[in-house]
Amino acid sequence: ENFSKSKETLCNELNILEIDKASYLNQLLIIGRKNQVRTALSIILALLWLYLSFVKLRRKNEILKNTFQELNHRIKNNLKMIGAMVGLQSRASHNIAVKMALNDAKSRLEAIALLHGKLYQNESLTDVNISEYVDDLIGTFQYGFEGYPSSKSPVEISSTIENISMTSDYAIPIGVLINEIVTNAYKHAFEKTEQPTLNISLIKHSADEIKLSILDNGQGFTKAIDVHNPESFGLKVVKMLVERQLDGKYEFTFDNGTAFHAILKYQ
């Protein structure tokens, strides 16, 4: 009899344990579902926060891009206006030396304005394709040297420019440097040349260097000039641009014309 009671009691306790176990598991399932819901909500909120942050950042970038584009556009317009005023002053002057100096200043301004125009049109805020820039710059040479001594025939310009992307801080001095050498050729090289030619080359020289070469078939320098200790303003500009701004070295050679070669650090 006692054994039967003990057995019955044990069974009851086991049933109670089974009930408690089932209840415990149900509670765990409920808690798990609640945690899953909380986790899902947390993930949704995190994704929403990331999306809103992205939208806000993209909006700021668009505002910044528009601001830079507008800035480049205004710089270009201001430089062109100054260049036009310098051009008017040049045409009004009867002094040949003054006229030439003003034309030089005008061409330098136009070279810089052209690059800011490229930046205004580009997707990039700071980088420019040097091939496109130099090609456009060459286009200005065909009509931009009014009043300069030249031959009876128009100058034929050929070019080999690699597609190299570079910052505007680097491209501007390259553009002004090319402008300076070409201007010098138009001023001095072709007075006695029946079929004048210019060749402009800008290629990669090594992993961190580019080579700029400009060759003409003109008469060359009429007297010995120390190109590394120049007296003329134009050659001083060349020396300053190559050595100080472009961290490079240069040389002139005179064989059937004038050849300018420069090795420039590529950034």
Disulfide bonds with the S-S distance in Angstrom:
none
